[in-house]
Amino acid sequence: MTPSDPLPSGDRGRVARLVVAGLVVALVASFYLTGLGEKYSWGWLRANLTSLQQTADAHLVPAILIFFAAYVLATGLSLPIAVWLTLLGGALFGRWIGMAVVSVAATVGATAAMLVSRYVLRDWVLRRFGQRLLAVHRGLERDGAYYLLTLRLLPVVPFWLVNLGMGLTPVRTRTFALVSWLGMLPATFVYVNAGTELSRIESPADILTLRVIGALLLLACVPLAVRFLVSRTVQRSRGDSSTSLKP
């Protein structure tokens, strides 16, 4: 089965892939070389929370637009700051506006990362993470969107690895975006909701408690359980039909 979105071909396609790859490498390198990777941390978030909230309250719409763009860029480049940005979304915009902004931005960024993997970084990703992605391929071939939904619901599976891995599979872009949005909602709500009380949280460990992790793990079992029940029902109905057709 081949990807539903064909890869660019010919010299023009190769040049385009090289340009995009160079841009991605430059942006990621800039993030680390300028020290932004060390700056955006739990300590920075707590230290600058009050001033960020005051700025967002005074300029709500521009703050939402800038935050949305930053979130899409960070997730699209697989930068390790999505958790802090999700908490910040709740702290700046409240539970429901923050949830809406973060969930859409995370979906757009994840889809961008998947497309970069599919069209630009496929060879590099296979060389670097090929063995780790074998299980993703097998699960997707067997269970399709149910498997992707399970991966999104599991809090132990890295967000960036799912994006890169799905870029190497035949999953449709529309299916990826929709299932990712749905699967990321529970964890997004947990972090955005925690962000509304960020000033009272002493450590990130206080967010993902054992109870929360257990609930997310149980929720992650639902898609595959539904897939199993559907398969059994279909097989049973086929068996009953075959039996009824016998003379």
N, C-alpha and C positions, 0 to 999 in steps of 0.2 A: 504494500500500500504506500503510495507516494504522498508527499505533502500536498494539501489542497491549494496552497499558495505557491506557485512556481517560483523558483529562484531566478534572478536575473542572469542572462547568459551573454556571451560575447565579450569583446574588449570593453565596451561601454559598461557592462555589468560589473566586470572585474575592477575597473577604475572606480566605479561608484562604491563598491564594497571596500576598496582600499581607503578611499576618502573617509567613509563613515568609520571604519576601523581606526584610522589615524586620529579622528576627532574624539572617539571614545577613549582611546589610550591617553590622549592629551588631557582630557577632562579629568580622568581618574588620577593621572599622575599629578596634575595641578592640585587636586584635593589633598593628596598626601604631602606633596613637596611644600605647599604653603602652610602646612600645619593645621589645616581644617579638621583632619582626622582626629587630632588630639584635642582640638578646641571643643567640638560638639560632643559632649559627654554628659554624664549625670551631674557632675559638679558644675559645669557651665550652665546647664539648664536651670538648676536651682539658684545659682548666683544671679542670673539675668532674668528670672521669671517676672519680677515686678515691673521692670522697665519694658519688657516685651508685652505684658498685659496692658500697660498704660498706652503704649503705641497702638496696639490692636483696637483698644476701645476708642481711641481718638480717630483712627482711620480704618474702619472696619472693612470696607470693600477692598481698598488697595491691599490691606493685610491678608485678606483671604486669597486674592489673586497671586500675591508674591509667595505666600505659603504653599498654594496649590502648585505653582511652577517649581518651587524648590523641592517639593515632595516628589513630583513626577521625575524631575532630573535625578534626584538621589536614588529612587527605586529603579529608574531606567538604567542607571549606571551601576546598580547593585552595590551602592555605597552602604557601609554598616551603620547608618544613622536613622533608619526607618523607625525604630522603636522610640528614639528620642523625639522624632518629629511627630509621631502619633500621640505621644504624651503631651507634647506642646500644642497639638491641635485641640485637644480637650481643654487644656489650660487657657488657651487664647479665645476659643470660640464657644465653649460650653459643650454639653453632652451631645445635643442633636445636630447643631450646625457643624460642630467638629466631626461628628460621625459621618455626616453627608460629605463633607469636603475630603476627609481622609480616605473614605472608602472609594470614592470616585478617583482621587489622585493615585491611590495605591493600585487600582485596576488599570488605569492608563499607563502608569510607570511599569507595572508588571508586564503588560502587553508589549510595551516598547522594548523591554529587556528580552522578551521572548523572540520578537522579530529581529533584534540585533543578533541574537544567538542563531536564529534560523538563516538569515541572509548574509551575515558577515563573519561570525565567529564559529561556525559549525566545525570546521576542521580543528581549530585550536581547542574548543571545548571537548571534542571527542578525544583528543590526545591527552588532555589534562584530567578530565573527569569521566572518561569512557566507562571504566569499570564500575564507578559509583552510580552510573546512570543506567546500567543494564536492568536493574530491578524496575526502574521507572518505565522503561520500554516494554518490558514483559507485562507489567501491570496494566499499562495503557492499552496494549493489544488485547488483553483479556477482558478488561472491565470498562474501557473507554472513559467517559466523563465521570463515572462513579469513582474511578481511581483518582482522577485529578481533584475531585471534590474532597476525597479523603485526605490527600496530601495537603490540601489547603487548610483543612480543619486540624491536622496534627500539629501541635505546638512545637514538636521536636524536629520537624523537617525544615531546614533553612529555606527561607522565602526566596532567596536568590537562586538556590540550586533548583527549585521547582521551575522558575522562569527559564533558566538556561537549559534545563533538561527538556522542557516541553518544546523548546525551539527546535529540537532534533527529532521531533515526532511528527506524525501526520495530522495532529489535532488542528482543527480550523481555528483561525484567529477569533472569530465571533464566539465560538464555543469556549475557547480559552478565556476570553474576557468575561463572559457571563458566568461561567462556573467559578472562576477566580473571585469575582466580586461576591458571589454568594458564599463561597467557602471562607473568605477572609472576614466576613461580617462578625462572627462571634469573637474572635481574638481582637479585632479592631474595636469592638464595643468595650471589651475588657480594658484595653489600654487607654482609649479615649475617656472612658468613665473614670479611670484612675487619674488621668491628667486633670480632671476637674478638681481633684483634691491633692494636686501635686505638692503644694506647700506643706502638707501634713505627712507626706510619705518620706520616710527616712532612707529607704533603700529600694532599688528595683526588685529585690527579692520579696518585698512586701506585696508586690502586684500579683505575680504568678505563684500563689500559694498552692499547696498540695491539693486543696479542694478545687481550686480553679483549674489546675492542670488535669486532675481526674475528670472533671466535667467536660473539658475540651477533648480528652482522649475518648470518652464515651460517645460524645457527639460525632467524633471522627469515624466511629464504627457504623454509624447509621447508613451512609451511602452504600457501603459494601453489603450490609445486611439487607437493604432494600434490593440491591442487585441480585443477591442470592435468592431471595424470596421470589422475585420476578422470574428468574431462570428456572427455579423449581416449578413454579406455576405453569410456565410455558411448556416445560418438558412433560409435566403431568397431563396437561390438556392435549398435547400431541399424542401421548400414549393412550389416552382415553379415545381419541379420534381414530387411531389405528386399530384399536380393539373393536370399536363399533363398526368398522368397515369390513372386518373379517366375516366370511360366510358362516 
